[in-house]
Amino acid sequence: MINKIEHLGIAVHNIEEANQMYEKLLGVASYKQELVEEQGVLTSFFKVGKSKIELLASTEDDSPISKFIAKRGEGIHHIAFEVEDIKKELKRLQSEGFQLIDKVPKKGADNKLIAFVHPKSTNGTLIELCQEISGNIAKST
Ligand code: ZN
């Protein structure tokens, strides 16, 4: 089951400048910055009611974010849906014929298990599924 839009991921050139702009725009400061080394990305999170904005800046020239910006410029990079059981949703989407980038969930920023669905199978939008890592994760792993 998909619960809600958990966050929007936005690709930016410079995380410091984007942080300042979003702080002005939203009237709140970033509550967390996190480096996800395996993906060569620096993230910064803002709360917007029950959803979040995730800024993504590249730390390496050949990371997925730098490739995205080179190709499409700064802007919305992905939509993240919060799901109750990420493994179950991945199975369901695969059986529906979606092209999964991650067939097995991986550890993402902000204490989440995440998996991406390829934009080729979703009319051009990269989709992230995420599930909060918590006490009841044991049930689904
Ligand atoms: Zn995300």
Backbone and ligand atoms as CSV (ligand in chain L), in Angstrom:
chain,resi,resn,atom,element,x,y,z
A,1,MET,N,N,0.833,-1.190,0.000
A,1,MET,CA,C,0.000,0.000,0.000
A,1,MET,C,C,0.877,1.253,0.000
A,2,ILE,N,N,0.488,2.229,-0.795
A,2,ILE,CA,C,1.223,3.491,-0.824
A,2,ILE,C,C,0.508,4.487,0.093
A,3,ASN,N,N,1.230,5.032,1.055
A,3,ASN,CA,C,0.613,5.904,2.070
A,3,ASN,C,C,0.472,7.355,1.625
A,4,LYS,N,N,1.561,7.899,1.068
A,4,LYS,CA,C,1.557,9.337,0.750
A,4,LYS,C,C,2.801,9.670,-0.062
A,5,ILE,N,N,2.866,10.921,-0.532
A,5,ILE,CA,C,4.122,11.421,-1.089
A,5,ILE,C,C,4.996,11.778,0.100
A,6,GLU,N,N,6.085,11.043,0.259
A,6,GLU,CA,C,6.962,11.260,1.407
A,6,GLU,C,C,7.836,12.482,1.182
A,7,HIS,N,N,8.408,12.569,-0.004
A,7,HIS,CA,C,9.183,13.765,-0.336
A,7,HIS,C,C,9.315,13.928,-1.839
A,8,LEU,N,N,9.713,15.133,-2.238
A,8,LEU,CA,C,10.127,15.395,-3.615
A,8,LEU,C,C,11.626,15.574,-3.580
A,9,GLY,N,N,12.312,14.918,-4.484
A,9,GLY,CA,C,13.761,15.074,-4.594
A,9,GLY,C,C,14.072,16.106,-5.663
A,10,ILE,N,N,14.888,17.087,-5.318
A,10,ILE,CA,C,15.197,18.169,-6.247
A,10,ILE,C,C,16.709,18.258,-6.435
A,11,ALA,N,N,17.137,18.141,-7.678
A,11,ALA,CA,C,18.564,18.190,-7.986
A,11,ALA,C,C,19.028,19.640,-8.060
A,12,VAL,N,N,20.098,19.951,-7.363
A,12,VAL,CA,C,20.646,21.317,-7.360
A,12,VAL,C,C,22.159,21.274,-7.579
A,13,HIS,N,N,22.674,22.386,-8.113
A,13,HIS,CA,C,24.125,22.492,-8.311
A,13,HIS,C,C,24.843,22.628,-6.969
A,14,ASN,N,N,24.339,23.583,-6.191
A,14,ASN,CA,C,25.063,23.989,-4.993
A,14,ASN,C,C,24.142,23.897,-3.784
A,15,ILE,N,N,24.449,23.012,-2.874
A,15,ILE,CA,C,23.525,22.736,-1.765
A,15,ILE,C,C,23.424,23.923,-0.813
A,16,GLU,N,N,24.522,24.663,-0.623
A,16,GLU,CA,C,24.491,25.808,0.304
A,16,GLU,C,C,23.551,26.890,-0.217
A,17,GLU,N,N,23.696,27.210,-1.513
A,17,GLU,CA,C,22.834,28.231,-2.110
A,17,GLU,C,C,21.377,27.777,-2.112
A,18,ALA,N,N,21.162,26.522,-2.447
A,18,ALA,CA,C,19.790,26.006,-2.489
A,18,ALA,C,C,19.188,25.967,-1.087
A,19,ASN,N,N,19.989,25.631,-0.096
A,19,ASN,CA,C,19.517,25.649,1.300
A,19,ASN,C,C,19.019,27.039,1.684
A,20,GLN,N,N,19.794,28.048,1.316
A,20,GLN,CA,C,19.411,29.425,1.667
A,20,GLN,C,C,18.116,29.821,0.975
A,21,MET,N,N,17.999,29.427,-0.308
A,21,MET,CA,C,16.788,29.779,-1.050
A,21,MET,C,C,15.575,29.072,-0.441
A,22,TYR,N,N,15.701,27.762,-0.159
A,22,TYR,CA,C,14.556,27.025,0.393
A,22,TYR,C,C,14.213,27.482,1.807
A,23,GLU,N,N,15.235,27.924,2.549
A,23,GLU,CA,C,14.977,28.453,3.885
A,23,GLU,C,C,14.095,29.705,3.784
A,24,LYS,N,N,14.397,30.552,2.801
A,24,LYS,CA,C,13.582,31.753,2.573
A,24,LYS,C,C,12.197,31.374,2.063
A,25,LEU,N,N,12.164,30.449,1.117
A,25,LEU,CA,C,10.903,30.052,0.490
A,25,LEU,C,C,9.939,29.431,1.492
A,26,LEU,N,N,10.456,28.527,2.323
A,26,LEU,CA,C,9.592,27.755,3.213
A,26,LEU,C,C,9.489,28.341,4.615
A,27,GLY,N,N,10.414,29.241,4.938
A,27,GLY,CA,C,10.391,29.838,6.278
A,27,GLY,C,C,10.874,28.894,7.366
A,28,VAL,N,N,11.503,27.803,6.979
A,28,VAL,CA,C,12.133,26.907,7.956
A,28,VAL,C,C,13.520,26.523,7.446
A,29,ALA,N,N,14.386,26.188,8.392
A,29,ALA,CA,C,15.733,25.771,8.014
A,29,ALA,C,C,15.747,24.278,7.713
A,30,SER,N,N,16.736,23.854,6.974
A,30,SER,CA,C,16.958,22.429,6.744
A,30,SER,C,C,17.150,21.749,8.095
A,31,TYR,N,N,16.488,20.611,8.294
A,31,TYR,CA,C,16.620,19.937,9.593
A,31,TYR,C,C,17.689,18.857,9.590
A,32,LYS,N,N,18.164,18.546,8.382
A,32,LYS,CA,C,19.175,17.489,8.332
A,32,LYS,C,C,19.940,17.537,7.021
A,33,GLN,N,N,21.248,17.379,7.118
A,33,GLN,CA,C,22.038,17.180,5.900
A,33,GLN,C,C,22.754,15.855,6.051
A,34,GLU,N,N,22.798,15.124,4.955
A,34,GLU,CA,C,23.375,13.794,5.043
A,34,GLU,C,C,24.111,13.463,3.761
A,35,LEU,N,N,25.310,12.948,3.918
A,35,LEU,CA,C,26.093,12.500,2.775
A,35,LEU,C,C,25.800,11.020,2.540
A,36,VAL,N,N,25.385,10.691,1.307
A,36,VAL,CA,C,25.212,9.277,0.967
A,36,VAL,C,C,26.363,8.929,0.023
A,37,GLU,N,N,27.413,8.407,0.620
A,37,GLU,CA,C,28.663,8.257,-0.101
A,37,GLU,C,C,28.579,7.323,-1.310
A,38,GLU,N,N,27.881,6.178,-1.127
A,38,GLU,CA,C,27.803,5.200,-2.218
A,38,GLU,C,C,27.179,5.803,-3.471
A,39,GLN,N,N,26.293,6.801,-3.277
A,39,GLN,CA,C,25.633,7.389,-4.434
A,39,GLN,C,C,26.239,8.724,-4.841
A,40,GLY,N,N,27.308,9.142,-4.151
A,40,GLY,CA,C,27.977,10.400,-4.485
A,40,GLY,C,C,27.056,11.600,-4.379
A,41,VAL,N,N,26.234,11.613,-3.317
A,41,VAL,CA,C,25.247,12.676,-3.206
A,41,VAL,C,C,25.186,13.242,-1.788
A,42,LEU,N,N,25.055,14.571,-1.763
A,42,LEU,CA,C,24.841,15.260,-0.499
A,42,LEU,C,C,23.375,15.669,-0.458
A,43,THR,N,N,22.678,15.310,0.607
A,43,THR,CA,C,21.246,15.593,0.687
A,43,THR,C,C,20.971,16.596,1.802
A,44,SER,N,N,19.875,17.318,1.645
A,44,SER,CA,C,19.437,18.253,2.676
A,44,SER,C,C,17.917,18.203,2.726
A,45,PHE,N,N,17.366,18.099,3.926
A,45,PHE,CA,C,15.919,17.880,4.073
A,45,PHE,C,C,15.209,19.052,4.733
A,46,PHE,N,N,14.028,19.362,4.183
A,46,PHE,CA,C,13.149,20.390,4.748
A,46,PHE,C,C,11.790,19.758,5.012
A,47,LYS,N,N,11.187,20.117,6.137
A,47,LYS,CA,C,9.819,19.654,6.400
A,47,LYS,C,C,8.822,20.624,5.784
A,48,VAL,N,N,7.829,20.069,5.100
A,48,VAL,CA,C,6.735,20.865,4.545
A,48,VAL,C,C,5.456,20.164,4.979
A,49,GLY,N,N,4.903,20.584,6.101
A,49,GLY,CA,C,3.758,19.854,6.650
A,49,GLY,C,C,4.146,18.404,6.881
A,50,LYS,N,N,3.365,17.484,6.303
A,50,LYS,CA,C,3.666,16.066,6.498
A,50,LYS,C,C,4.594,15.512,5.420
A,51,SER,N,N,4.917,16.348,4.436
A,51,SER,CA,C,5.851,15.908,3.401
A,51,SER,C,C,7.196,16.590,3.595
A,52,LYS,N,N,8.110,16.270,2.714
A,52,LYS,CA,C,9.454,16.836,2.803
A,52,LYS,C,C,9.964,17.206,1.423
A,53,ILE,N,N,10.955,18.078,1.442
A,53,ILE,CA,C,11.727,18.372,0.242
A,53,ILE,C,C,13.128,17.821,0.500
A,54,GLU,N,N,13.648,17.100,-0.465
A,54,GLU,CA,C,15.011,16.581,-0.359
A,54,GLU,C,C,15.856,17.223,-1.450
A,55,LEU,N,N,16.806,18.059,-1.057
A,55,LEU,CA,C,17.723,18.628,-2.053
A,55,LEU,C,C,18.855,17.637,-2.263
A,56,LEU,N,N,19.259,17.508,-3.520
A,56,LEU,CA,C,20.310,16.557,-3.863
A,56,LEU,C,C,21.400,17.273,-4.654
A,57,ALA,N,N,22.611,17.245,-4.140
A,57,ALA,CA,C,23.727,17.813,-4.882
A,57,ALA,C,C,24.794,16.744,-5.043
A,58,SER,N,N,25.454,16.785,-6.161
A,58,SER,CA,C,26.451,15.772,-6.464
A,58,SER,C,C,27.770,16.074,-5.758
A,59,THR,N,N,28.440,15.014,-5.322
A,59,THR,CA,C,29.782,15.200,-4.763
A,59,THR,C,C,30.844,14.663,-5.725
A,60,GLU,N,N,30.391,14.070,-6.819
A,60,GLU,CA,C,31.330,13.529,-7.811
A,60,GLU,C,C,30.852,13.853,-9.221
A,61,ASP,N,N,31.817,13.963,-10.135
A,61,ASP,CA,C,31.473,14.352,-11.508
A,61,ASP,C,C,30.617,13.319,-12.244
A,62,ASP,N,N,30.769,12.055,-11.889
A,62,ASP,CA,C,30.057,11.023,-12.661
A,62,ASP,C,C,28.914,10.376,-11.870
A,63,SER,N,N,28.434,11.078,-10.840
A,63,SER,CA,C,27.331,10.528,-10.048
A,63,SER,C,C,26.016,10.673,-10.814
A,64,PRO,N,N,25.000,9.912,-10.434
A,64,PRO,CA,C,23.702,10.032,-11.112
A,64,PRO,C,C,23.152,11.460,-11.096
A,65,ILE,N,N,23.367,12.198,-10.005
A,65,ILE,CA,C,22.839,13.564,-9.925
A,65,ILE,C,C,23.575,14.492,-10.894
A,66,SER,N,N,24.892,14.365,-11.011
A,66,SER,CA,C,25.578,15.251,-11.960
A,66,SER,C,C,25.193,14.917,-13.397
A,67,LYS,N,N,24.960,13.627,-13.665
A,67,LYS,CA,C,24.493,13.244,-15.011
A,67,LYS,C,C,23.096,13.813,-15.278
A,68,PHE,N,N,22.233,13.725,-14.278
A,68,PHE,CA,C,20.871,14.246,-14.421
A,68,PHE,C,C,20.907,15.746,-14.725
A,69,ILE,N,N,21.702,16.494,-13.947
A,69,ILE,CA,C,21.757,17.953,-14.130
A,69,ILE,C,C,22.362,18.300,-15.495
A,70,ALA,N,N,23.377,17.540,-15.902
A,70,ALA,CA,C,23.985,17.790,-17.218
A,70,ALA,C,C,22.953,17.611,-18.335
A,71,LYS,N,N,22.081,16.631,-18.163
A,71,LYS,CA,C,21.114,16.298,-19.196
A,71,LYS,C,C,19.859,17.169,-19.142
A,72,ARG,N,N,19.329,17.365,-17.942
A,72,ARG,CA,C,18.023,18.020,-17.812
A,72,ARG,C,C,18.021,19.304,-17.008
A,73,GLY,N,N,19.173,19.663,-16.449
A,73,GLY,CA,C,19.258,20.876,-15.636
A,73,GLY,C,C,18.752,20.651,-14.229
A,74,GLU,N,N,18.831,21.682,-13.402
A,74,GLU,CA,C,18.350,21.580,-12.033
A,74,GLU,C,C,16.830,21.411,-12.040
A,75,GLY,N,N,16.307,20.815,-10.989
A,75,GLY,CA,C,14.850,20.704,-10.880
A,75,GLY,C,C,14.431,19.392,-10.257
A,76,ILE,N,N,13.134,19.090,-10.380
A,76,ILE,CA,C,12.595,17.887,-9.737
A,76,ILE,C,C,13.259,16.639,-10.313
A,77,HIS,N,N,13.800,15.858,-9.438
A,77,HIS,CA,C,14.556,14.664,-9.824
A,77,HIS,C,C,13.746,13.390,-9.611
A,78,HIS,N,N,13.017,13.330,-8.508
A,78,HIS,CA,C,12.172,12.159,-8.275
A,78,HIS,C,C,11.027,12.472,-7.320
A,79,ILE,N,N,10.011,11.617,-7.367
A,79,ILE,CA,C,8.910,11.649,-6.401
A,79,ILE,C,C,9.047,10.410,-5.535
A,80,ALA,N,N,9.001,10.598,-4.235
A,80,ALA,CA,C,9.138,9.450,-3.327
A,80,ALA,C,C,7.815,9.162,-2.635
A,81,PHE,N,N,7.363,7.931,-2.795
A,81,PHE,CA,C,6.141,7.481,-2.140
A,81,PHE,C,C,6.501,6.640,-0.923
A,82,GLU,N,N,5.847,6.942,0.177
A,82,GLU,CA,C,6.042,6.115,1.367
A,82,GLU,C,C,5.140,4.894,1.271
A,83,VAL,N,N,5.746,3.731,1.434
A,83,VAL,CA,C,4.973,2.492,1.365
A,83,VAL,C,C,5.056,1.753,2.692
A,84,GLU,N,N,4.073,0.900,2.905
A,84,GLU,CA,C,4.047,0.154,4.158
A,84,GLU,C,C,5.053,-0.994,4.129
A,85,ASP,N,N,5.148,-1.645,2.969
A,85,ASP,CA,C,6.020,-2.808,2.860
A,85,ASP,C,C,6.730,-2.741,1.510
A,86,ILE,N,N,7.963,-2.277,1.531
A,86,ILE,CA,C,8.664,-1.979,0.277
A,86,ILE,C,C,8.903,-3.229,-0.556
A,87,LYS,N,N,9.178,-4.346,0.092
A,87,LYS,CA,C,9.422,-5.577,-0.678
A,87,LYS,C,C,8.171,-6.034,-1.412
A,88,LYS,N,N,7.061,-5.918,-0.710
A,88,LYS,CA,C,5.776,-6.298,-1.290
A,88,LYS,C,C,5.443,-5.386,-2.486
A,89,GLU,N,N,5.674,-4.080,-2.325
A,89,GLU,CA,C,5.379,-3.133,-3.408
A,89,GLU,C,C,6.284,-3.394,-4.616
A,90,LEU,N,N,7.558,-3.702,-4.356
A,90,LEU,CA,C,8.470,-3.989,-5.463
A,90,LEU,C,C,8.001,-5.210,-6.240
A,91,LYS,N,N,7.557,-6.206,-5.517
A,91,LYS,CA,C,7.042,-7.406,-6.177
A,91,LYS,C,C,5.822,-7.066,-7.024
A,92,ARG,N,N,4.929,-6.278,-6.421
A,92,ARG,CA,C,3.691,-5.902,-7.120
A,92,ARG,C,C,4.035,-5.121,-8.397
A,93,LEU,N,N,4.934,-4.126,-8.289
A,93,LEU,CA,C,5.264,-3.298,-9.452
A,93,LEU,C,C,5.958,-4.117,-10.530
A,94,GLN,N,N,6.809,-5.020,-10.091
A,94,GLN,CA,C,7.485,-5.876,-11.067
A,94,GLN,C,C,6.476,-6.740,-11.827
A,95,SER,N,N,5.511,-7.270,-11.102
A,95,SER,CA,C,4.509,-8.112,-11.768
A,95,SER,C,C,3.601,-7.285,-12.676
A,96,GLU,N,N,3.505,-5.976,-12.404
A,96,GLU,CA,C,2.735,-5.080,-13.277
A,96,GLU,C,C,3.545,-4.638,-14.495
A,97,GLY,N,N,4.808,-5.050,-14.544
A,97,GLY,CA,C,5.631,-4.744,-15.712
A,97,GLY,C,C,6.480,-3.489,-15.610
A,98,PHE,N,N,6.571,-2.906,-14.414
A,98,PHE,CA,C,7.440,-1.740,-14.254
A,98,PHE,C,C,8.896,-2.178,-14.257
A,99,GLN,N,N,9.737,-1.264,-14.753
A,99,GLN,CA,C,11.167,-1.557,-14.802
A,99,GLN,C,C,11.818,-1.066,-13.517
A,100,LEU,N,N,12.252,-1.987,-12.673
A,100,LEU,CA,C,12.832,-1.603,-11.389
A,100,LEU,C,C,14.322,-1.361,-11.526
A,101,ILE,N,N,14.784,-0.235,-10.975
A,101,ILE,CA,C,16.233,0.004,-10.921
A,101,ILE,C,C,16.810,-0.825,-9.774
A,102,ASP,N,N,16.083,-0.862,-8.666
A,102,ASP,CA,C,16.499,-1.666,-7.509
A,102,ASP,C,C,15.461,-2.749,-7.261
A,103,LYS,N,N,15.886,-3.985,-7.477
A,103,LYS,CA,C,14.953,-5.084,-7.198
A,103,LYS,C,C,14.945,-5.423,-5.721
A,104,VAL,N,N,16.039,-5.020,-5.067
A,104,VAL,CA,C,16.166,-5.223,-3.628
A,104,VAL,C,C,16.327,-3.843,-2.998
A,105,PRO,N,N,15.574,-3.542,-1.932
A,105,PRO,CA,C,15.693,-2.218,-1.316
A,105,PRO,C,C,17.100,-1.981,-0.756
A,106,LYS,N,N,17.526,-0.714,-0.798
A,106,LYS,CA,C,18.831,-0.374,-0.232
A,106,LYS,C,C,18.649,0.717,0.810
A,107,LYS,N,N,19.685,0.925,1.584
A,107,LYS,CA,C,19.621,1.944,2.633
A,107,LYS,C,C,19.816,3.314,2.003
A,108,GLY,N,N,18.832,4.198,2.234
A,108,GLY,CA,C,18.943,5.548,1.703
A,108,GLY,C,C,19.160,6.553,2.813
A,109,ALA,N,N,19.072,7.838,2.472
A,109,ALA,CA,C,19.219,8.884,3.479
A,109,ALA,C,C,17.984,8.904,4.369
A,110,ASP,N,N,18.086,9.595,5.496
A,110,ASP,CA,C,16.939,9.867,6.370
A,110,ASP,C,C,16.308,8.591,6.937
A,111,ASN,N,N,17.166,7.617,7.239
A,111,ASN,CA,C,16.695,6.398,7.911
A,111,ASN,C,C,15.610,5.635,7.147
A,112,LYS,N,N,15.871,5.444,5.839
A,112,LYS,CA,C,14.863,4.796,4.999
A,112,LYS,C,C,15.452,3.626,4.219
A,113,LEU,N,N,14.603,2.662,3.956
A,113,LEU,CA,C,14.899,1.688,2.909
A,113,LEU,C,C,14.284,2.253,1.648
A,114,ILE,N,N,15.044,2.244,0.558
A,114,ILE,CA,C,14.539,2.858,-0.667
A,114,ILE,C,C,14.773,1.951,-1.870
A,115,ALA,N,N,14.005,2.196,-2.927
A,115,ALA,CA,C,14.202,1.513,-4.204
A,115,ALA,C,C,13.631,2.417,-5.285
A,116,PHE,N,N,14.297,2.428,-6.445
A,116,PHE,CA,C,13.854,3.298,-7.524
A,116,PHE,C,C,13.212,2.516,-8.665
A,117,VAL,N,N,12.241,3.175,-9.291
A,117,VAL,CA,C,11.572,2.627,-10.470
A,117,VAL,C,C,12.007,3.479,-11.663
A,118,HIS,N,N,12.402,2.829,-12.737
A,118,HIS,CA,C,12.987,3.536,-13.877
A,118,HIS,C,C,11.979,4.462,-14.567
A,119,PRO,N,N,12.416,5.711,-14.871
A,119,PRO,CA,C,11.506,6.655,-15.542
A,119,PRO,C,C,11.014,6.179,-16.912
A,120,LYS,N,N,11.747,5.251,-17.529
A,120,LYS,CA,C,11.294,4.712,-18.820
A,120,LYS,C,C,9.937,4.037,-18.709
A,121,SER,N,N,9.656,3.489,-17.527
A,121,SER,CA,C,8.385,2.781,-17.368
A,121,SER,C,C,7.323,3.622,-16.652
A,122,THR,N,N,7.640,4.909,-16.384
A,122,THR,CA,C,6.676,5.762,-15.661
A,122,THR,C,C,6.476,7.109,-16.354
A,123,ASN,N,N,6.464,7.115,-17.645
A,123,ASN,CA,C,6.276,8.357,-18.418
A,123,ASN,C,C,7.277,9.458,-18.049
A,124,GLY,N,N,8.514,9.047,-17.745
A,124,GLY,CA,C,9.565,10.049,-17.607
A,124,GLY,C,C,9.875,10.534,-16.207
A,125,THR,N,N,9.161,10.023,-15.202
A,125,THR,CA,C,9.445,10.472,-13.829
A,125,THR,C,C,10.078,9.352,-13.011
A,126,LEU,N,N,11.240,9.654,-12.461
A,126,LEU,CA,C,11.890,8.693,-11.574
A,126,LEU,C,C,11.059,8.584,-10.286
A,127,ILE,N,N,10.716,7.361,-9.922
A,127,ILE,CA,C,9.895,7.118,-8.733
A,127,ILE,C,C,10.732,6.406,-7.681
A,128,GLU,N,N,10.654,6.912,-6.461
A,128,GLU,CA,C,11.316,6.250,-5.340
A,128,GLU,C,C,10.248,5.687,-4.411
A,129,LEU,N,N,10.445,4.462,-3.993
A,129,LEU,CA,C,9.618,3.920,-2.909
A,129,LEU,C,C,10.452,4.000,-1.651
A,130,CYS,N,N,9.842,4.374,-0.543
A,130,CYS,CA,C,10.611,4.363,0.692
A,130,CYS,C,C,9.784,3.865,1.856
A,131,GLN,N,N,10.484,3.243,2.748
A,131,GLN,CA,C,9.877,2.702,3.957
A,131,GLN,C,C,10.765,3.079,5.121
A,132,GLU,N,N,10.169,3.681,6.118
A,132,GLU,CA,C,10.907,4.080,7.321
A,132,GLU,C,C,11.524,2.841,7.971
A,133,ILE,N,N,12.797,2.960,8.340
A,133,ILE,CA,C,13.407,1.861,9.092
A,133,ILE,C,C,13.011,2.025,10.554
A,134,SER,N,N,12.306,1.032,11.057
A,134,SER,CA,C,11.806,1.163,12.434
A,134,SER,C,C,11.737,-0.200,13.085
A,135,GLY,N,N,11.102,-0.238,14.225
A,135,GLY,CA,C,11.003,-1.496,14.970
A,135,GLY,C,C,10.316,-2.604,14.215
A,136,ASN,N,N,9.281,-2.260,13.411
A,136,ASN,CA,C,8.541,-3.339,12.757
A,136,ASN,C,C,9.079,-3.731,11.380
A,137,ILE,N,N,10.316,-3.254,11.071
A,137,ILE,CA,C,10.934,-3.651,9.810
A,137,ILE,C,C,11.198,-5.165,9.843
A,138,ALA,N,N,11.399,-5.688,11.011
A,138,ALA,CA,C,11.714,-7.116,11.164
A,138,ALA,C,C,10.663,-7.991,10.468
A,139,LYS,N,N,9.418,-7.519,10.492
A,139,LYS,CA,C,8.331,-8.242,9.866
A,139,LYS,C,C,8.548,-8.509,8.383
A,140,SER,N,N,9.129,-7.479,7.685
A,140,SER,CA,C,9.180,-7.570,6.232
A,140,SER,C,C,10.566,-7.931,5.707
A,141,THR,N,N,11.541,-8.104,6.570
A,141,THR,CA,C,12.885,-8.437,6.065
A,141,THR,C,C,13.223,-9.899,6.305
L,1,ZN,ZN,ZN,14.500,10.690,-2.305
